[in-house]
């Protein structure tokens, strides 16, 4: 199996996990919890992973 394909698959999995985390944080925010720092951190990680995946092309 192509190593780049495996790396891309793993990057997609990580991106989905971070997106799930962001969605969970939005639910917490809706219930009144202050999750601004956590959301900013997750968003930064998401952008980093997307840039990293772009480099795999």
DATA-V351535 format. One record per residue. RES is the residue in one small letter. PSI is psi as a letter, one per 40 degrees, with the letter a starting at -180 (NA if undefined). OMEGA is omega as a letter, one per 20 degrees, with the letter a starting at -180 (none if undefined). Layout:
{{RES	PSI	OMEGA} {RES	PSI	OMEGA}}
//
This chain:
{{x	i	a} {x	h	a} {x	d	r} {x	d	r} {x	d	r} {x	d	r} {x	d	a} {x	d	r} {x	d	r} {x	d	r} {x	d	r} {x	d	r} {x	d	r} {x	d	r} {x	d	r} {x	d	r} {x	d	r} {x	d	r} {x	d	r} {x	d	r} {x	d	r} {x	d	r} {x	d	r} {x	d	r} {x	d	r} {x	d	r} {x	d	r} {x	d	r} {x	d	r} {x	d	r} {x	e	r} {x	e	a} {x	i	r} {x	h	a} {x	f	a} {x	d	a} {x	d	r} {x	d	r} {x	d	r} {x	d	r} {x	d	a} {x	d	r} {x	d	r} {x	d	r} {x	d	r} {x	d	r} {x	d	r} {x	d	a} {x	d	r} {x	d	r} {x	d	r} {x	d	r} {x	d	r} {x	d	r} {x	e	a} {x	e	a} {x	NA	none}}
//
